[in-house]
C-alpha cells in the first residue's frame, strides 16, 4: 500500500560530502527572453542554418540557447551550435551551425536552458524543405503562426548529446491533459474497440517534459521523498534517463538525505501529474524489471493515482512485491488485489489494466490475471512509474538495478 505524502516545499538539491542533501532554497525565477527576429536561410552544399536576435528583460547568463526544429511527426532536427550567452536588454545575435533536412515540413523556434530547465519562446515559425530525400534542398519559409506565450518544455538533460537537446514541443498556452498517440497498436489481450489518447515510446534522448515530471511532488531538479514511508530510496531526476528506445529508472546505493531523513538508496521516478490524467481506459506498459533469480527484484511499480488519496483511488497495474508481480486497487474501501506467478529472471513483460465503471481487470503479457470489483473510484488519475526498494523484502533486493520501460500507452473507448 502506498501512502501518499503531501506536496513538498519548493527546494533545490545540493551535493555535500558525497551525500545528496535537500536545502531550503527557492528556485530562481525564470528570465524573460524575447525573440526580436528569427529566420532560416539556405547555406552551401544543400545545408541550412538559422539566425535569431534575442534580448532579456534583465542581464542573465543562460546555460544554452539554440534554434529547435521539429518535423511533422515530432522528431528532433535541432540546428547545431548551441551557445551559452549572457543576455541583456539590448538585442544579441545568434547564428546556428548548418545542417541538412529531409523533404518535409518543419517548425522552428528559439529555446534556452536556465537552471537546468529548458524553455521555449514564441514565435513558432515553419519551413518546407524540397523534394530531395538527402536534405540537399533549400528550405522555403511558410506563414508564421500567431505568437504564443513561452512555456517550460522539459526538465531532463540529454544523456550523451554533443549539443543540448531543446524542448520536445513548441511553445504553448495550455497544458495538455493527454498527448497524441505515438502508435496505433491496440492494448495487448484487452478486448474491445479502442483509440489511443496517450503514449510515449521513449525513442528520444531525454525525458519528454511535456508528459512527465522526474520526481515526486518537487521542484524541477529536486531530490524528493518517496511516495511510501516503507520505501528505502529517495528520488532524483539524475536517476532518470532515456536512451536506446527505453526509459531507464536507475536505483543505486547512495545515502541520500531529504527532509531530515536519510535513505540508503536513490532511484528514479516519473509521473504525469499536472500533464496527463484519465478517468477509465486501458493502461499498459512494457517493462524490463530488475530480477533476483526467477523472482522480480525490489519494488518496481506502474500505477495511477488520484489527487486526493485514498478517496480518489489508486490503481496499481504492477507492483513487484516479495518477488512476485502483483496488482491492487486502493480506496477508502480498502486495497484488494492479488499476485501472478511467473519467471522474471530477465526479459520484457507487458502489464496492463482495463479500468471501467465498477471494475478493473488486469492483464499480464496479454492474459487476464485478476479482476477487482469493490471500491472502484471514478476520479481522474495520473500515471507513475518508479523503481522502489523495500528493506523488508529480504532475498529479492538488488542494487544497482535498472527498471527499463519500452513504452507507456493509454487507450479509451
N, C-alpha and C positions, 0 to 999 in steps of 0.2 A: 504494500500500500504506500502510495506517495503522499506525503504531507506537504502541501504547497506552502511556501514561505511568502511573506509579504514582499512587495516591491522594495528593492534596495535603494538607498540614497545614491545620488549620482556621485561616483568615485572614480579614481584612476588607480592603475596598478603600478607599483614600483618594485624594483628588484634590489634587495638589500641583503648582503651576506649570503647569497646563494639561495635565499628563501623568498618566494613571492609573497609580498605583503600588501595589504589594502590601505590606502591613505585617503583621508577625508578631504579631497581637493576637488573643487568643481571643475567640470570640463570647460575649457575656454570657449568663448563664443565664436561662432563661425564668421569669418570675414566676408564682407560683401564685395564680390568680384563682379565687375561689369565688363561685358564684351562690347567694344566700340566698333569693331569690324571683324569679319570672318569670311574667308573665301578659299576655294580650291583652284589650283592652276595646273595646267599641263607642264611637265618637265621633260627632260631629254629621255630618249630610249623607251618611250611609252610609259614612263613613270609620271607620278603626280605628286604635288606637295600642297601644304596648306599654310596660310598666313593668318594671323589674328593680331588685333590690338586690344589690350585689356588694361583696366586700372582697378584700384580698390578704394573704398571709402576711407581707409587708413593704411599706413605703412604696415606691410605684413610679409613675412617670409614663408613661402609655400614649399612643401616637400616635393611637389611635382606639378607641372602644368603641361597639358597636351591637347591635341585635337583628336577626339574619339570618333570612330567611324563604325557604323553598324550596317550590315546588309539587311535585306528584306526579311530574312529568316532569323535575324538577331545575332549572326556571327560577328566576331570581333575583327575589324580591319583597321585598328588604330594606326595613325601616322607615327613613324618612329621619331626619335629625337626629343623626348620629354626633357624639360629643364626644371630647375628648382629656383625660380626667380624671386627677387624681392620686389613686390608691387607697391606703388604709391598712388597718390591722387592724380598723377599725370599718366597719360596713356603710354604703355610699353608695347613694343612689337615682339611678336613671336613667329618664328619660321620653323616649320617641321622639317624632318628628313623626307626623302622621296620613297614612294612605293608604287607598285602596280596593283590594279584592281581587275578581277574577272568581270565579265559583262554582267550588268545588273544595276539596280537602283540602290543607293546608299544614303543614309542620313549621317550628318556630322555636327559636332558641337564641341565647345570648349569644356574640358573637365580639369579639375585641380584636386590635389591631395593636401589636406591640412589636418594636423593632429591625428595622423594615421587613418583618416577617413576621406573617401572620395566624394566630390560634389560635382553635379552637372550644372551648366549655366546656359540659359537661353541666349540667343535664338537657336532653334534647331533648323538646319538647312539640309538640302538634299542635292544629289547629283546623280546622273546616269552615265555609266561607262558604256563604251561602244560594243559592237557585236563580237569582237575578238575574244577568245577564251583564255588567252595568255596574259591578259591585263595590259596589253600594249595600246589601248585606246585612250582617247582624250576624254576626261570627264566633262559632261555637259551640265552646268548648274540648272536646277529647276526652281520653281517657285518656293519662296521661303515661307514656312508655316508661321502663324501668329505666335509671337514670343510668349513663353510661359515662365512662371516663377521657377527659380532654382530649387532643386530638391535633392537631398542627400541620396546617393545611389548605392552605397555599399560600405562595409567596414572591413572587409577582408583584404589581405595583402597577397599578391600572387606568390606562388611557391618558388618559381625559378625563372622569371622572365628577364630578358636583357633590359627591358624598359618597363615602367609601371603599367599595369592594366587598368584602364579607366572604367568608370561605372558601366554596368551592363545595360542600362536603359537610359534614354534621353531624359531631359528634364520633364517633369510632370506636375500638374497642380493637384493631383489627387493620389491617395494611397490605395492600391488595388486590394480588394478583398479576395480575389482569386486571380490566377495567372493563366495565360493562354496555354493550351496543351502543347507539349513537346512531342507527342506521338499520338497516333490514333489507336494504339493497341487497347484491347478490352481487358478488364481485370481477370486474372488467372483463376479459372474454375468457378467464378461467381456468375450465376445465370442472370439473364435479363438484358434489356436494351439500355446502353449507357452512352453518355457523352462526357468527354474528359473536361474538367474545369480547372485543374491544376496539375502541374508536372514540373519536375526538374530531373534531367538526365545526367547532370554533373559532368558535362563534356568540356567545360572550360578549364581555366587555370586558377580560378578564385571563386569563393563563395558568392552567389548572387544575392547582393544586399537588398534587392527589391523583393525577395521572397523570404529571406532568413535573417535572424539575429544569431550571434555566435556566443551567447552566454545566457544565464538565467536571470532575467529582470535586472539588468545592469546597464551602465552607460557604455558607449562604444569603446571597445578595447579593455574593458574592466574584467578582472577576475571576480567571480561571484560564488556565493554559497550554492550547494546543491539543492534540488527540489525537495529531497527527503532527508531527514535527520539521520537515517540509518546509513547513508552513503559515506564513503571514506575519501571521496575526491571532491575538490573544488573544480570549477570550470573556467577555462581560459580560452579566449579566441586564438591564442597561439597554438592550441592543440587541435584546431580545425583547419583542414586544407582540402583542396580539390585538385585532383590530378589523375591521369591515366583513366579518365572516364568515370571516376568514383569520388564520392565524398569520403573523407577519412577523419575519424574521431579517435585521436590517439591518447591512450592512457599511459602515463608514466609514473614511477615512484619518485616524488619530489615534494618534500614538506612545503605546504602552501597555507598561509595564514590569511583568513578572511573574517572580518568582523570579530576579531579576538579569538577565533578558534583555528587551530592548526590541523589541516587534513594531511594524511601521509601521501596522498596522490593528487595529481592534477590531470584533468581529462578534457574531452571535447563534447560540446552540446550545441545543437541548433534548434531554434523554434521559429514558427511563422507568426508568432503573436504580433498583432498590430498590422500584419501584412496579408494574411490569408486565414480565413476561418470558415467553417462549414457546418451546416445542420443537415444530417443524413447524407448517405452516399456510400461509395465503395472506396476504401483506403488501402493502399498497397505499397510495399517497399521490397526491393530485392537487396538482401543483406548478407554479407560475409561476416559472421560473428566470431569473436575470439573463442577458442576451444581449449579444453583440457582433456586429452584422450578423446573419447567419443562424446564427451559432455560439452555443453555450452558453458564457456567460462565467464566469470564476472557477472555483470548485471546489465547487459546491453538491452536497450529498450526502444520501441517505436510506439508512440502513443499520442493521444489527443486529449486536450484539457479545456474546460470552460473557464470563464473569467472569475467565477465565484465558486471555489472548491469547498465542499463536495456537492453543493446544491446544484451546480450546472453540470456535474458529471465529469468522469474521467474514463476514457476508452483506451485500455491497454491492448494494442494489437499483438505486441510481443514484449515479454519480459523474460530474460534469462534468469531463472531462479533455481538455485541448487543444482545446476547442471541441465535443467530441462527448459524447454520453450513453453511459456505459459501466457495466458490471456485472462483479462478481468474487466469488469465494469464497476467503477466506484460511484456511489451517490450517497445521499442521506439514508438510503435503504440498506446500505452495506456494500460489500465488494465481492460478489460471487465471481467464480472463474474456474479454470482448470489448466492442465498441462498436457502436452502432446509428446509422446515418445518419439525418438529419432536419433540418428547418428550425426553429431555435429563436430566430427573430427576435422572438418575443413570443407570448404565449398560454399557455393551460393545457395540461398534458400529464399523463397518468396513468402512473405507474411501479409495477409490481407484480412479485411473485415468489412461486412456489409452492415451499416447502421441504418435502421429504419424505425418508424414509429413502433415502440413496444418491444423491439428485439435487436440484438447484434449477433450476427453469425460469423464465425471465424474460419479462415481458410489458410492452411499452411501447404505450400507447394501445390496449390490448386485443389486440395482435398479438404472437405469440411471436417474440422476437428472439435467444434463445440458451438453452443448457442446459449445466450443469456436472454431471459425474457422478464426479469424482475428489476425494478428500479431504473429503467432506461429513461434518460432525460432527453430534452429536445432543444436545449440552449446551444448556440454556436460553439464550436471548439476549434482551437488552433493545433498545429502539428508540432511534435517534439521528437527528436532522435538524440539519444545520449548513450555514452559508453561508461556506465557507472560501475562501481565496485562496492561490495558489502563484506566487511570482515567476517561476519557470521557464516558466510558461505564457504566454509573450510573445504579445501581439496579442489576447488574449482576457480580459485583466483590466480590470475597470471598478470605479470607486468614486466616489460611493456606489452601492450596489446592494442591492436588496431581494429576498430569496427569500421568496415567499408560498406558503403551504400551505393549500389549501381544506379538506382532511380527511386523517386517517390512520385506517386500519381494518385489523383483523386478523381472519381467519376460521380456523376449524378444522373438520375433519370430525366 
